[in-house]
């Protein structure tokens, strides 16, 4: 059901960490609303809470957004009303700001001279300081999203400078992770933070060019992936091509390791690395670091599949689909009681007893956060007759919060923060438990250790965060 903007005032419950934000933008000689619609559907795995599209048309920015999946928010009538050659889109999961229509994106604001729309993937860690500054100059906020803060900082700079200088000054004020699609009147810009924490790519479409969070968005609309936006790069996108206005140079980058382990779609290419290839290599290294005698390697679908294939290839243990996923169950909320959470798992997954019964199973997943879901899955396999269940995990233990765009905010969320691997094994009921090492993960990704954000694994972050350690403490270079 399409929910009109003015009627979407309810708040959804908190969702799992596996949903956050995806952005897209296009400039074309043709109408772009349908391109945005289908590219956002290809990025739906990055956010299932709300969706929105902003189009520049007739000297104004038309905006439509609503709560729900892309195909629930938009229909053909709405898309036909969003006519224009330049536009941006967004799918959201909230990491800051509550889950409500007011915080859905893109964010649109007007100044005396400009119409602005902003779509943001990431999280600004100095948002409080920026709000204090904006309050002092008389800015009023409509939402609680840090994306509005970005838009209002830009509006302030536009009151004093030209468009390109304003964007440069805006980037200088922001600290944190940000991949941005920005409309300033009929001009489209792609901006990636100076550390490249969140992904952002450029591509060609029929009649023009565009940006997206992942390369898969271009494949879904018959376009062509061209390259990543460089960390710190400001790119103006026209129907004729790209114009790079400025690059902020940092000695090190900080690409989020979780994009490769879990978040990005497996067919995407991020910073030169095919995500599927990385996940298979993670599985191979897991098999080397944590071998075991077993009958089958079974993935937790769908996130553990490529990891499990790699584990099977390196170990020689046959791969089997021992868990079936109900593909007609939406990604679910964190439910209010133990009984409903158990029902949720049983509805989403069911064991293939002919694979499981009497067998020793290697169960492979991308990560363990709280451990609750893994405990239920192990129990499910044993109740289906598994003789042994050996859990292998494609991420090292998560011990620290993410402040840069993933909804993992407090240390008490993480089972590994205070418990040893052996204690976790006992809690989840596995016969053995093995995590990939940080060194193994870095090797699998294939990027330098110093160019990855590993904050949730090490407790050391690539940007200054109050009360936390910063990596490369002796080398706080600034652009």
C-alpha positions as CSV (number, residue, x, y, z in Angstrom):
1,X,0.0,0.0,0.0
2,X,1.3,3.5,-0.9
3,X,1.1,5.7,2.2
4,X,0.7,9.4,1.5
5,X,3.5,11.5,3.1
6,X,1.2,13.4,5.5
7,X,-0.2,10.2,6.9
8,X,3.0,8.4,7.7
9,X,3.5,9.4,11.3
10,X,3.8,6.1,13.1
11,X,7.0,4.6,14.4
12,X,8.3,1.1,13.6
13,X,10.2,-1.0,16.1
14,X,13.9,-1.3,16.2
15,X,15.3,-3.5,13.5
16,X,18.4,-5.7,13.2
17,X,21.8,-4.4,12.4
18,X,21.7,-5.8,8.9
19,X,19.7,-2.8,7.5
20,X,20.9,0.7,7.1
21,X,21.0,3.0,4.0
22,X,21.4,3.0,0.3
23,X,21.6,6.0,-2.1
24,X,21.3,6.6,-5.8
25,X,21.3,9.6,-8.2
26,X,21.0,10.1,-12.0
27,X,21.4,12.9,-14.5
28,X,20.0,12.0,-17.9
29,X,18.5,13.4,-21.1
30,X,15.5,11.2,-20.2
31,X,13.2,11.0,-17.2
32,X,15.1,9.4,-14.2
33,X,12.2,8.5,-11.8
34,X,12.0,4.9,-13.0
35,X,15.8,4.5,-12.9
36,X,15.8,5.6,-9.3
37,X,12.9,3.3,-8.5
38,X,14.7,0.2,-9.9
39,X,18.1,1.1,-8.5
40,X,16.6,1.6,-5.1
41,X,15.0,-1.9,-5.3
42,X,18.5,-3.3,-6.1
43,X,19.7,-1.5,-3.0
44,X,16.8,-2.7,-0.8
45,X,19.1,-4.9,1.3
46,X,20.7,-1.7,2.6
47,X,17.4,-0.4,4.1
48,X,13.8,-1.6,4.4
49,X,12.4,1.1,6.7
50,X,11.6,3.9,4.3
51,X,12.2,5.0,0.7
52,X,12.2,8.4,-1.0
53,X,12.9,10.1,-4.3
54,X,13.6,13.8,-5.0
55,X,13.5,15.1,-8.6
56,X,14.4,18.5,-10.0
57,X,11.6,19.7,-12.3
58,X,10.2,23.1,-13.3
59,X,12.6,25.0,-11.2
60,X,11.7,23.1,-8.0
61,X,12.5,19.9,-6.2
62,X,9.6,17.4,-6.1
63,X,9.8,15.0,-3.2
64,X,7.9,11.8,-2.3
65,X,8.8,9.4,0.5
66,X,7.1,6.9,2.7
67,X,7.5,4.1,5.2
68,X,8.1,0.6,3.9
69,X,9.8,-1.2,1.0
70,X,10.4,0.6,-2.3
71,X,7.5,-1.1,-4.1
72,X,5.2,-0.4,-1.2
73,X,6.0,3.3,-1.2
74,X,5.9,4.0,-5.0
75,X,3.4,3.0,-7.7
76,X,3.2,4.0,-11.4
77,X,1.0,7.0,-10.7
78,X,3.5,8.4,-8.2
79,X,6.5,7.8,-10.4
80,X,4.7,9.5,-13.3
81,X,4.2,12.6,-11.1
82,X,8.0,12.7,-10.4
83,X,9.1,13.9,-13.9
84,X,12.6,15.3,-14.4
85,X,16.0,14.6,-15.7
86,X,18.0,14.9,-12.5
87,X,17.1,13.2,-9.2
88,X,18.3,11.3,-6.1
89,X,16.8,8.5,-4.1
90,X,17.3,6.8,-0.7
91,X,16.4,3.6,1.2
92,X,16.8,3.9,5.0
93,X,17.4,2.1,8.2
94,X,17.8,4.5,11.1
95,X,21.1,4.6,13.0
96,X,20.3,8.2,14.2
97,X,16.8,9.6,14.4
98,X,13.8,7.5,15.1
99,X,12.0,5.3,12.6
100,X,9.4,7.8,11.3
101,X,8.4,9.6,8.1
102,X,9.9,12.8,9.4
103,X,13.3,11.2,9.3
104,X,12.9,9.5,6.0
105,X,15.2,10.7,3.2
106,X,16.0,12.5,1.0
107,X,15.9,15.6,3.1
108,X,14.7,18.7,1.2
109,X,15.2,22.3,2.3
110,X,14.9,25.7,0.6
111,X,17.1,28.8,0.9
112,X,16.6,32.2,-0.7
113,X,18.7,31.2,-3.6
114,X,18.6,27.4,-3.8
115,X,16.5,24.2,-3.6
116,X,18.5,21.5,-1.9
117,X,17.9,17.7,-1.4
118,X,20.3,15.4,0.4
119,X,20.5,11.6,0.6
120,X,23.0,10.3,3.1
121,X,24.5,6.9,4.0
122,X,26.7,7.0,7.1
123,X,26.8,8.7,10.4
124,X,28.1,12.1,11.6
125,X,29.9,11.8,14.9
126,X,30.1,15.6,15.6
127,X,26.5,16.2,14.9
128,X,25.9,17.7,18.4
129,X,28.6,20.3,17.8
130,X,27.1,21.1,14.4
131,X,23.6,21.4,15.8
132,X,24.9,23.8,18.5
133,X,26.5,26.0,15.8
134,X,23.4,25.9,13.6
135,X,21.2,26.8,16.6
136,X,23.3,29.8,17.2
137,X,22.7,31.1,13.7
138,X,19.0,30.6,14.0
139,X,18.5,27.3,12.2
140,X,15.3,25.3,13.0
141,X,15.2,21.5,12.7
142,X,12.3,19.5,11.4
143,X,13.8,16.0,11.9
144,X,16.3,14.3,14.3
145,X,18.3,12.8,11.4
146,X,21.9,13.9,11.0
147,X,21.2,14.2,7.3
148,X,19.2,17.3,8.0
149,X,22.2,18.7,9.8
150,X,24.3,18.1,6.7
151,X,21.7,19.9,4.5
152,X,21.6,22.9,6.9
153,X,25.3,23.2,7.1
154,X,25.3,23.2,3.3
155,X,22.6,25.9,3.2
156,X,24.7,28.0,5.6
157,X,27.7,27.7,3.4
158,X,25.6,28.5,0.2
159,X,24.6,31.8,1.8
160,X,28.3,32.9,1.7
161,X,30.0,31.0,-1.1
162,X,29.4,29.5,-4.6
163,X,28.2,26.0,-4.9
164,X,31.5,24.2,-5.2
165,X,33.2,26.2,-2.4
166,X,30.2,25.6,-0.2
167,X,30.5,21.8,-0.7
168,X,34.2,21.9,0.1
169,X,33.5,23.8,3.3
170,X,30.7,21.5,4.3
171,X,32.9,18.5,4.0
172,X,35.5,20.2,6.1
173,X,32.9,20.6,8.9
174,X,31.8,17.0,8.9
175,X,33.4,14.3,11.0
176,X,32.3,10.7,10.5
177,X,31.1,8.6,7.6
178,X,29.2,10.0,4.7
179,X,28.5,9.0,1.2
180,X,26.2,11.7,-0.2
181,X,23.9,12.3,-3.1
182,X,23.1,16.0,-3.3
183,X,20.8,18.1,-5.5
184,X,21.5,21.8,-5.5
185,X,18.8,23.0,-7.9
186,X,19.5,21.0,-11.1
187,X,23.1,20.1,-10.2
188,X,23.8,16.6,-9.0
189,X,26.8,15.8,-6.7
190,X,28.4,12.6,-5.3
191,X,30.6,13.0,-2.2
192,X,32.4,10.4,-0.2
193,X,34.1,11.1,3.1
194,X,37.9,11.5,3.1
195,X,38.4,8.1,4.7
196,X,36.0,6.2,2.3
197,X,34.2,4.5,5.1
198,X,31.0,3.9,3.2
199,X,30.9,2.8,-0.4
200,X,29.9,5.0,-3.3
201,X,30.3,4.3,-7.1
202,X,29.8,6.0,-10.4
203,X,28.2,4.5,-13.5
204,X,26.8,5.1,-17.0
205,X,23.2,4.8,-18.0
206,X,21.4,5.2,-21.3
207,X,21.4,8.9,-21.9
208,X,23.4,9.9,-18.9
209,X,25.4,9.1,-15.8
210,X,24.8,8.4,-12.1
211,X,25.9,7.4,-8.6
212,X,24.9,4.6,-6.3
213,X,25.9,3.0,-3.0
214,X,26.8,-0.2,-4.9
215,X,27.7,-1.3,-8.4
216,X,24.8,-3.7,-8.5
217,X,22.4,-0.8,-8.8
218,X,23.8,-0.1,-12.3
219,X,23.6,-3.7,-13.3
220,X,19.9,-3.8,-12.4
221,X,19.0,-1.0,-14.8
222,X,21.1,-2.1,-17.7
223,X,23.8,0.5,-16.9
224,X,27.6,0.1,-16.5
225,X,29.7,0.5,-13.4
226,X,32.6,2.8,-14.1
227,X,34.5,3.4,-10.9
228,X,34.4,4.1,-7.2
229,X,34.1,7.6,-5.9
230,X,37.5,8.3,-4.4
231,X,37.7,9.0,-0.6
232,X,37.3,12.7,-0.2
233,X,36.2,13.3,-3.8
234,X,33.4,15.7,-4.8
235,X,32.0,14.7,-8.2
236,X,29.5,16.7,-10.2
237,X,27.4,14.4,-12.4
238,X,25.8,15.6,-15.7
239,X,24.2,13.8,-18.5
240,X,27.5,14.2,-20.3
241,X,29.8,12.8,-17.7
242,X,31.7,13.6,-14.4
243,X,33.5,16.7,-13.2
244,X,35.8,16.3,-10.2
245,X,36.0,19.6,-8.3
246,X,38.3,18.7,-5.4
247,X,39.8,15.8,-3.5
248,X,40.6,15.9,0.2
249,X,43.7,13.8,0.7
250,X,44.2,11.5,3.7
251,X,47.2,9.3,4.3
252,X,45.1,6.3,5.2
253,X,41.6,5.2,4.2
254,X,39.1,3.4,6.4
255,X,36.9,1.2,4.3
256,X,34.3,-0.6,6.5
257,X,35.2,-4.3,6.7
258,X,31.5,-5.2,7.3
259,X,30.6,-4.2,3.8
260,X,32.7,-7.1,2.6
261,X,31.7,-9.5,5.3
262,X,28.0,-8.9,5.3
263,X,26.3,-5.7,4.2
264,X,27.0,-5.3,0.5
265,X,25.3,-7.5,-2.1
266,X,27.6,-10.4,-3.1
267,X,27.6,-9.3,-6.8
268,X,28.9,-5.8,-6.0
269,X,32.4,-4.5,-6.5
270,X,33.7,-2.2,-3.8
271,X,37.0,-0.4,-4.0
272,X,38.3,-2.9,-6.6
273,X,37.3,-6.0,-4.7
274,X,34.4,-8.3,-5.7
275,X,32.4,-8.9,-2.6
276,X,31.6,-12.5,-3.5
277,X,35.3,-13.3,-4.0
278,X,36.1,-11.8,-0.6
279,X,33.5,-13.9,1.1
280,X,34.7,-17.1,-0.5
281,X,38.2,-16.3,0.5
282,X,37.1,-15.7,4.1
283,X,35.6,-19.2,4.1
284,X,38.8,-20.7,2.7
285,X,40.9,-19.0,5.4
286,X,38.4,-20.1,8.1
287,X,39.0,-23.7,6.9
288,X,42.7,-23.2,7.3
289,X,42.5,-21.5,10.7
290,X,39.8,-23.8,12.2
291,X,39.7,-27.2,10.5
292,X,37.3,-29.9,11.7
293,X,36.2,-33.4,10.7
294,X,32.6,-33.2,9.5
295,X,30.1,-34.6,6.9
296,X,28.7,-31.4,5.5
297,X,29.3,-27.6,5.4
298,X,26.0,-25.8,5.9
299,X,25.5,-22.1,5.5
300,X,23.1,-19.9,7.5
301,X,21.1,-18.5,4.5
302,X,21.6,-16.2,2.8
303,X,24.5,-14.3,4.5
304,X,26.7,-17.3,5.2
305,X,26.5,-18.9,1.8
306,X,29.6,-17.6,0.0
307,X,31.7,-18.1,3.2
308,X,30.4,-21.7,3.4
309,X,31.3,-22.4,-0.2
310,X,34.8,-21.2,0.5
311,X,35.1,-23.4,3.6
312,X,33.9,-26.4,1.7
313,X,36.4,-25.8,-1.2
314,X,39.4,-25.5,1.1
315,X,38.4,-28.2,3.6
316,X,37.1,-30.8,1.1
317,X,34.0,-31.3,3.1
318,X,30.9,-31.4,0.9
319,X,28.7,-28.3,0.8
320,X,24.9,-28.8,1.5
321,X,21.9,-26.6,1.9
322,X,20.9,-27.9,5.3
323,X,18.7,-24.9,6.2
324,X,15.9,-23.6,4.0
325,X,14.9,-20.0,4.2
326,X,11.3,-18.8,3.8
327,X,11.8,-16.1,1.2
328,X,8.4,-14.6,1.8
329,X,9.1,-13.5,5.3
330,X,10.3,-9.9,5.5
331,X,13.3,-8.9,7.5
332,X,11.8,-8.8,10.9
333,X,11.7,-6.5,13.9
334,X,13.4,-7.4,17.2
335,X,10.4,-9.0,18.8
336,X,9.2,-8.3,22.4
337,X,9.2,-11.7,24.0
338,X,11.2,-14.9,24.0
339,X,8.3,-16.9,22.6
340,X,7.8,-14.6,19.6
341,X,11.5,-14.6,18.9
342,X,11.6,-18.4,18.8
343,X,8.6,-18.4,16.5
344,X,10.4,-15.9,14.3
345,X,13.4,-18.1,13.8
346,X,11.2,-21.2,13.1
347,X,9.2,-19.3,10.5
348,X,12.3,-18.0,8.7
349,X,14.4,-21.1,8.8
350,X,13.8,-24.9,8.7
351,X,16.2,-27.8,8.7
352,X,16.6,-30.3,5.9
353,X,16.5,-33.4,8.0
354,X,17.8,-35.7,5.3
355,X,21.0,-33.6,5.3
356,X,21.2,-33.0,9.0
357,X,20.1,-36.2,10.8
358,X,23.0,-38.3,12.1
359,X,25.6,-36.0,10.6
360,X,28.4,-33.8,11.8
361,X,27.8,-30.3,10.5
362,X,30.0,-27.3,10.0
363,X,27.6,-24.3,10.3
364,X,28.9,-21.2,8.7
365,X,27.6,-17.6,9.2
366,X,29.0,-14.1,8.6
367,X,29.1,-12.9,12.2
368,X,27.8,-13.3,15.7
369,X,26.6,-10.2,17.6
370,X,24.4,-11.2,20.6
371,X,24.5,-14.9,20.0
372,X,20.8,-15.4,20.5
373,X,20.0,-16.3,16.9
374,X,23.0,-18.6,16.6
375,X,22.0,-20.5,19.8
376,X,18.5,-21.0,18.3
377,X,19.9,-22.3,15.0
378,X,22.3,-24.7,16.7
379,X,19.5,-26.0,18.9
380,X,17.3,-26.4,15.7
381,X,19.9,-28.5,14.0
382,X,20.4,-30.7,17.0
383,X,16.7,-31.2,17.4
384,X,16.7,-32.3,13.7
385,X,19.2,-35.0,14.6
386,X,22.6,-33.5,14.0
387,X,25.3,-35.5,15.7
388,X,27.6,-32.5,16.1
389,X,27.4,-28.8,15.1
390,X,30.7,-26.9,14.6
391,X,30.1,-23.2,14.2
392,X,32.5,-21.1,12.0
393,X,32.2,-17.3,11.7
394,X,33.4,-15.1,8.9
395,X,34.0,-12.1,11.1
396,X,36.3,-11.9,14.1
397,X,34.6,-11.3,17.5
398,X,32.7,-8.0,17.6
399,X,33.7,-6.3,20.8
400,X,33.1,-2.6,20.4
401,X,30.3,-0.3,19.1
402,X,30.1,1.2,15.6
403,X,29.7,5.0,15.5
404,X,29.9,5.2,11.7
405,X,26.7,3.9,10.3
406,X,25.9,0.5,11.7
407,X,23.3,0.0,14.4
408,X,25.6,-1.5,17.0
409,X,25.9,1.2,19.6
410,X,26.5,-0.3,23.1
411,X,29.1,-2.8,24.3
412,X,26.4,-4.8,26.2
413,X,25.0,-5.9,22.8
414,X,28.1,-8.0,22.0
415,X,28.5,-11.5,23.4
416,X,32.2,-11.4,22.7
417,X,32.8,-8.2,24.6
418,X,33.0,-9.9,28.0
419,X,33.1,-13.6,27.1
420,X,35.8,-15.9,25.8
421,X,35.3,-18.0,22.7
422,X,34.9,-21.1,24.9
423,X,32.2,-19.4,27.0
424,X,30.4,-18.3,23.8
425,X,30.6,-21.9,22.5
426,X,28.9,-23.1,25.6
427,X,26.2,-20.5,25.4
428,X,25.3,-21.2,21.8
429,X,25.5,-25.0,22.4
430,X,28.0,-25.7,19.6
431,X,30.5,-28.6,19.7
432,X,33.2,-26.2,18.6
433,X,33.4,-22.5,17.6
434,X,36.0,-20.8,15.4
435,X,36.1,-17.1,14.3
436,X,38.3,-15.9,11.5
437,X,41.3,-13.9,12.8
438,X,41.7,-10.2,12.1
439,X,44.8,-11.0,10.1
440,X,42.9,-13.6,8.1
441,X,40.0,-11.2,7.4
442,X,42.4,-8.5,6.2
443,X,44.1,-11.0,3.9
444,X,40.8,-12.1,2.5
445,X,39.6,-8.6,1.8
446,X,42.9,-7.9,0.0
447,X,43.3,-4.3,1.1
448,X,46.0,-2.9,3.4
449,X,45.3,-3.2,7.2
450,X,45.7,0.5,7.5
451,X,43.1,1.2,4.9
452,X,40.3,-0.7,6.7
453,X,37.9,0.4,9.5
454,X,38.1,-2.4,12.1
455,X,36.8,-0.3,15.0
456,X,34.1,-2.8,16.1
457,X,36.8,-5.5,16.2
458,X,39.6,-3.6,17.9
459,X,38.0,-0.7,19.7
460,X,40.2,1.8,17.8
461,X,38.4,4.1,15.4
462,X,39.5,6.1,12.3
463,X,38.0,9.3,13.5
464,X,38.1,11.0,16.9
465,X,35.1,9.8,19.1
466,X,34.7,11.0,22.6
467,X,35.8,8.4,25.1
468,X,37.3,6.0,22.5
469,X,40.7,5.3,21.1
470,X,41.8,6.5,17.7
471,X,44.0,4.4,15.5
472,X,47.3,5.9,14.4
473,X,47.2,8.0,17.5
474,X,50.6,9.7,16.7
475,X,49.6,10.6,13.2
476,X,46.3,12.6,13.3
477,X,46.7,14.1,9.8
478,X,44.1,16.7,8.7
479,X,43.1,17.7,5.2
